[in-house]
């Protein structure tokens, strides 16, 4: 019966997309080794646009990461999704995954004949690996997060406001490092809000994410859980839980969007999760109680299944600060501190006067995992700022210059999208945002290429010639802060890309 219902879902999507091929999405940028895609509409419409725009990258992740990862266990991994005994995924997300495949088919990028099951296996592969007893980690997954707020940030640029910095420390597999994405969702569903995830092509569940209300959440592996998993418990994939409370306008219907939404979304899963996981979550510092601003969940498939930790739990870090790495702290009152935990504790001192820069530098200098540092990010919800650095050119994220994004812009409504969606930009710009100069990476075919800069309203700003005998650069020091479109005219070729003049 379940397989019949799934067949109906797929059939309905095939019929739907055979009549409507509108692509509700656009690639905002494809520079600094991360592709940023903005999607709008229903779950199905956003899924179709995602697959249409990023199909080539999704194929790479599935072919070069997921299939080799599971090897001979791939059929068993697929069966876990199909049978719905160990893992259960709501039908709306199956429809979204099927729409991704429909978009890939429409764009002609599904040469590997990927189906929606493959998409869902990727989005649940940590859960599935534990259920199958598959060990595939070539290096530890050593994520970490540091949250500061209130008294900890008073007297700094944050003025008591909250901030979180997070490392994603995984094996820097080429298929992941080369296919990093930020997917911004602008949903049309009445009970959902704009949100985004940062991960890898094909991700629809949230490994790292945040929403328009300022709530963010990040997953770590609970590395010191060595117990077994129970079968036939209908677990929810960990990344799906995170997506649910981020995309919901108000998950628990209590009239506000804060870490209680994370708590309540997790708490529904009374059997725990398929493996040991940690979620760190931060909200704006407008709440009365610290536990509604910053919260850590330590989760497992054995009792105690769900353990929540705020700064009221006494650890080795004082004040309005909360840190998590990969070992149990409150669960079983284990207080299992790793070397990074001790390093942060020593460096943070009395836990006050922590600015946004100090929060970043504490994590950069005392909590990175070296070469395996794939992504390094910071969220300041009340300033609407996302700061992100990724692994590129063989360099771990923490050693690369971060890009700062204006969340108001990322979550802004879609208007006047007239350009044809592209699979990738031919131009690369760095740095982006920039303050004085932007540098171009481009395969020039003529000796006298020209450039033109316009604002988003189409107003001409400046133009000039590009010197291709040296790394081409454009001075932007004399234009106002904001977002612009750069057009490059190279013989008979014309290419465009957006860039940000640094907002001070």
Number of C-alpha atoms within 10 A of each C-alpha: 6 10 10 8 11 16 12 12 16 18 12 13 18 14 10 13 17 11 8 9 15 10 21 23 28 23 23 19 22 22 21 21 18 23 24 18 22 23 26 23 17 16 22 25 24 27 30 32 30 34 31 30 27 25 28 21 24 27 23 19 25 22 16 15 16 18 17 13 18 19 11 10 16 16 11 14 24 17 15 20 21 18 12 15 14 22 22 16 17 9 12 12 18 21 21 25 30 29 29 32 29 29 28 28 18 17 17 12 22 20 11 11 11 19 16 19 19 23 27 25 22 24 23 23 18 20 24 24 19 15 20 15 11 13 10 12 10 10 11 14 19 23 27 27 27 24 26 30 28 21 17 24 25 17 14 16 13 22 16 21 25 29 31 29 25 30 30 26 24 21 18 20 13 13 20 22 24 20 20 27 23 22 26 24 27 27 19 15 13 8 11 19 19 23 25 27 24 25 24 24 29 28 24 26 23 25 23 25 26 29 27 22 21 22 26 29 29 25 25 27 22 22 17 12 17 10 11 15 21 16 14 10 19 17 23 22 23 26 24 19 18 26 24 18 28 32 26 20 21 18 21 17 10 10 9 14 24 30 26 21 24 29 22 13 18 24 16 11 16 12 20 26 25 28 28 29 26 28 26 29 29 31 33 23 22 15 13 8 10 19 21 22 27 33 26 28 24 26 28 25 23 18 12 13 17 22 22 19 19 20 19 12 12 13 15 13 20 17 16 22 25 24 25 26 25 27 24 24 20 19 20 11 10 10 14 15 17 13 11 20 21 15 16 19 19 14 15 19 10 12 18 20 20 25 23 21 12 14 20 21 14 19 25 19 12 18 25 25 21 14 17 23 26 28 26 28 24 25 28 23 24 16 16 16 17 20 18 22 24 26 25 19 12 10 15 23 27 27 17 16 14 21 19 20 19 14 22 12 11 22 18 11 10 14 6 7 10 7 8 10 17 14 18 16 17 15 20 19 21 16 21 23 22 21 19 14 16 21 16 17 14 17 10 15 11 13 13 13 18 17 18 16 22 17 15 13 9 10 11 13 14 14 15 12 16 20 14 16 7 7 11 14 17 16 12 17 14 9 13 13 16 14 17 22 20 21 18 23 19 19 13 7 11 13 14 17 20 22 22 20 21 20 14 5
